[in-house]
Amino acid sequence: MTELIHMKDCYVKEWDAVIESINKDAQGTFVVLDRTAFYPESGGQLTDKGSITWDTQKANVVKVTKGGLIKHYIDGPEPPIGQTVRCVLDWDRRYKLMRMHTAQHIISAVALKRFGSTTVGNQIHTDHSRLDMRPSTLSQEDLIFLEHKSNEIVDSAIPIKIYEVDRETAEKNPEEYRCNFALLPKFIKKIRVVDIEGFDKAVCAGTHVANTKEVGHFKILKRENKGKETERIIYELV
């Protein structure tokens, strides 16, 4: 099993790892590392990118996926199995995704508290992002409130902590966590919580900033009707 460094520390930019295996599939050549901080595309958040280097060689990490294995797809020379490599994140890309994902949590929490709308989907990009809410029938006035209140939370400079709790304990207090426990696979016994202190606790495996002030302000670009009392909010960092 690959150790997932980013699950405990989202700010690791460089680290050493050992190549455990190398293989090919329909998407290309991939390596498996013994430890990684590259985020695999999942949960609506895009893949991290970066590079691995060894001796005088360098290969770009162009995509990371998860399944039975954490696959790091590379473009460049193939490192030998057992080789220790230096891994480097494309930090500018990662940090934008961290800010975007935390912004999504803030918007989702404000929408739930104010309008009773639950987030049922999201997609985190570097230039814009979106979330789908249900039930939701927001007016223009509601959108203005949602943007203004969410940016107020950003300006409040609230610390954000990430930690694990026992699933059994969390399920006994469902009102404390923003999570649909019914959708979590039964084999998950511990859940990862992104805690915006005193404001929102959400179960999430994504990468996030350590304080709301790092998000910076964001702007809601538009709202789209997705049917069945579902609306999509599209926003960008400003």
C-alpha positions as CSV (number, residue, x, y, z in Angstrom):
1,M,0.0,0.0,0.0
2,T,1.3,3.4,-0.9
3,E,1.6,5.8,2.0
4,L,-0.5,8.9,1.3
5,I,1.4,11.8,2.6
6,H,-1.1,14.4,1.5
7,M,-3.8,12.9,3.7
8,K,-2.0,14.2,6.8
9,D,-0.1,17.2,5.4
10,C,-1.3,19.1,2.4
11,Y,1.7,21.3,2.3
12,V,4.4,18.7,1.4
13,K,5.9,19.9,-1.9
14,E,8.9,17.6,-2.3
15,W,9.8,14.2,-0.9
16,D,11.8,11.0,-1.6
17,A,10.1,7.8,-2.6
18,V,11.0,4.3,-3.9
19,I,9.7,2.9,-7.2
20,E,7.8,-0.3,-6.3
21,S,6.7,-1.2,-9.8
22,I,6.3,0.1,-13.3
23,N,3.7,-1.0,-15.9
24,K,1.5,0.1,-18.8
25,D,-2.2,0.3,-19.5
26,A,-4.5,2.0,-21.9
27,Q,-3.7,5.4,-20.4
28,G,0.1,5.0,-20.6
29,T,3.1,4.1,-18.5
30,F,2.7,4.4,-14.8
31,V,4.9,3.9,-11.7
32,V,3.8,2.9,-8.2
33,L,5.6,4.7,-5.4
34,D,6.0,3.5,-1.8
35,R,4.9,7.0,-0.6
36,T,3.3,9.9,-2.4
37,A,1.9,13.4,-1.9
38,F,0.5,13.5,-5.5
39,Y,-3.3,13.7,-5.2
40,P,-5.0,11.1,-7.4
41,E,-8.0,12.4,-9.4
42,S,-11.0,11.7,-7.3
43,G,-13.9,13.2,-5.3
44,G,-14.3,15.9,-7.9
45,Q,-10.7,17.2,-7.5
46,L,-8.3,17.1,-10.4
47,T,-5.1,15.2,-10.4
48,D,-1.8,16.7,-9.2
49,K,1.1,17.0,-11.6
50,G,4.8,17.4,-11.2
51,S,8.0,15.4,-11.7
52,I,10.2,12.6,-10.4
53,T,14.0,12.7,-10.8
54,W,16.9,10.3,-10.2
55,D,20.5,10.4,-11.1
56,T,20.5,12.7,-14.2
57,Q,17.1,11.5,-15.3
58,K,13.7,13.2,-15.1
59,A,10.1,12.2,-15.9
60,N,7.0,14.3,-15.7
61,V,4.1,13.1,-13.7
62,V,1.1,14.0,-15.9
63,K,-1.7,12.2,-14.2
64,V,-2.4,10.3,-11.0
65,T,-5.3,7.9,-10.5
66,K,-6.4,5.5,-7.7
67,G,-8.1,2.1,-7.6
68,G,-6.3,-1.0,-6.4
69,L,-3.1,1.0,-6.9
70,I,-2.1,4.7,-6.9
71,K,-0.9,5.0,-10.5
72,H,1.5,7.8,-11.4
73,Y,1.5,8.2,-15.2
74,I,4.8,9.5,-16.5
75,D,6.1,11.2,-19.6
76,G,9.8,10.6,-20.0
77,P,12.4,7.9,-19.2
78,E,11.4,5.0,-17.0
79,P,13.0,4.7,-13.6
80,P,14.2,1.2,-12.5
81,I,12.2,-0.7,-9.9
82,G,13.8,-0.1,-6.5
83,Q,15.2,3.3,-7.5
84,T,14.9,6.1,-5.0
85,V,13.5,9.2,-6.7
86,R,12.9,12.8,-5.8
87,C,9.3,13.8,-6.2
88,V,8.3,17.4,-6.8
89,L,4.7,18.8,-7.0
90,D,3.6,21.4,-9.4
91,W,2.9,23.5,-6.4
92,D,1.2,26.4,-8.2
93,R,-1.4,24.0,-9.6
94,R,-1.9,22.2,-6.3
95,Y,-2.3,25.4,-4.2
96,K,-4.9,26.7,-6.6
97,L,-6.8,23.4,-6.2
98,M,-6.5,23.6,-2.4
99,R,-7.9,27.1,-2.3
100,M,-10.7,26.2,-4.8
101,H,-11.7,23.1,-2.8
102,T,-11.8,25.0,0.5
103,A,-13.9,27.6,-1.2
104,Q,-16.3,24.9,-2.2
105,H,-16.6,23.7,1.4
106,I,-17.4,27.3,2.5
107,I,-20.0,27.9,-0.1
108,S,-21.6,24.5,0.6
109,A,-21.8,25.1,4.3
110,V,-23.3,28.6,3.9
111,A,-25.9,27.2,1.4
112,L,-26.8,24.4,3.8
113,K,-27.1,26.7,6.8
114,R,-29.0,29.5,5.0
115,F,-31.1,27.7,2.4
116,G,-31.1,24.0,3.5
117,S,-29.4,23.0,0.2
118,T,-27.2,20.0,0.3
119,T,-24.2,19.7,-2.1
120,V,-24.7,16.6,-4.3
121,G,-21.7,17.0,-6.6
122,N,-18.7,19.1,-7.3
123,Q,-15.8,19.6,-9.7
124,I,-12.6,21.4,-8.7
125,H,-10.5,23.0,-11.4
126,T,-7.6,25.6,-11.3
127,D,-9.4,28.3,-13.2
128,H,-13.0,27.8,-12.1
129,S,-15.0,25.2,-10.1
130,R,-18.6,24.2,-9.6
131,L,-20.9,22.6,-7.1
132,D,-24.4,21.2,-7.5
133,M,-27.0,21.7,-4.8
134,R,-30.4,20.2,-4.0
135,P,-33.0,21.4,-3.3
136,S,-32.1,24.8,-4.6
137,T,-34.1,27.6,-6.2
138,L,-31.9,30.6,-5.6
139,S,-32.9,34.1,-6.5
140,Q,-30.4,36.7,-7.6
141,E,-30.6,38.2,-4.1
142,D,-29.8,34.7,-2.7
143,L,-26.8,34.5,-4.9
144,I,-25.5,37.8,-3.7
145,F,-26.0,36.7,-0.1
146,L,-24.2,33.4,-0.8
147,E,-21.2,35.1,-2.3
148,H,-21.0,37.9,0.3
149,K,-21.4,35.6,3.3
150,S,-18.9,33.0,2.0
151,N,-16.3,35.8,1.5
152,E,-17.0,37.0,5.0
153,I,-16.1,33.5,6.3
154,V,-12.8,33.7,4.2
155,D,-12.0,37.1,5.8
156,S,-12.6,35.7,9.3
157,A,-9.3,33.9,9.0
158,I,-10.7,30.7,10.6
159,P,-8.1,27.9,11.2
160,I,-8.8,24.6,9.4
161,K,-7.8,21.3,10.9
162,I,-7.7,17.9,9.2
163,Y,-8.0,14.7,11.3
164,E,-9.5,11.3,11.4
165,V,-12.4,10.0,13.6
166,D,-13.9,6.6,14.1
167,R,-16.8,6.1,11.7
168,E,-18.9,4.5,14.4
169,T,-18.5,7.5,16.7
170,A,-19.3,10.0,13.8
171,E,-22.4,8.1,12.8
172,K,-23.8,8.5,16.3
173,N,-23.5,12.2,15.8
174,P,-24.6,12.8,12.2
175,E,-25.7,16.4,12.8
176,E,-22.0,17.2,13.6
177,Y,-20.6,16.2,10.2
178,R,-21.6,17.3,6.7
179,C,-21.6,13.8,5.2
180,N,-24.0,11.3,3.6
181,F,-22.8,8.2,5.6
182,A,-25.0,5.9,3.5
183,L,-22.8,6.6,0.5
184,L,-19.5,5.7,2.3
185,P,-18.3,2.2,1.5
186,K,-18.8,-0.1,4.6
187,F,-15.1,-1.0,4.7
188,I,-14.2,2.6,5.7
189,K,-13.8,2.5,9.5
190,K,-12.2,5.8,10.0
191,I,-13.3,9.0,8.3
192,R,-11.2,12.1,7.4
193,V,-12.7,15.3,8.6
194,V,-11.9,18.8,7.2
195,D,-12.8,21.0,10.2
196,I,-13.3,24.8,9.6
197,E,-13.3,25.5,13.3
198,G,-16.7,26.5,14.7
199,F,-18.2,26.7,11.2
200,D,-18.2,23.4,9.3
201,K,-17.1,19.8,9.6
202,A,-17.1,17.9,6.3
203,V,-15.9,14.4,5.5
204,C,-13.5,14.8,2.6
205,A,-10.3,13.2,1.3
206,G,-9.3,16.3,-0.7
207,T,-6.5,18.8,-0.2
208,H,-7.2,22.0,1.7
209,V,-5.6,25.2,3.0
210,A,-4.8,25.6,6.7
211,N,-6.8,28.9,7.2
212,T,-9.8,30.4,5.4
213,K,-7.8,33.6,4.7
214,E,-5.6,31.6,2.2
215,V,-8.6,31.1,-0.1
216,G,-8.7,34.8,-1.1
217,H,-12.0,36.2,-2.4
218,F,-14.0,34.4,-5.0
219,K,-16.8,35.4,-7.3
220,I,-19.9,33.4,-8.3
221,L,-20.0,33.5,-12.1
222,K,-23.4,32.0,-12.8
223,R,-26.1,29.6,-11.7
224,E,-27.4,26.9,-13.9
225,N,-30.6,24.9,-13.6
226,K,-29.8,21.1,-13.6
227,G,-33.4,19.9,-13.1
228,K,-35.1,18.2,-10.2
229,E,-34.7,21.2,-7.9
230,T,-30.9,21.0,-8.5
231,E,-28.8,24.1,-9.3
232,R,-25.2,24.4,-10.3
233,I,-23.0,27.2,-8.9
234,I,-19.9,28.1,-10.9
235,Y,-17.3,30.3,-9.3
236,E,-13.7,31.5,-9.7
237,L,-11.0,32.9,-7.4
238,V,-10.4,36.7,-7.7
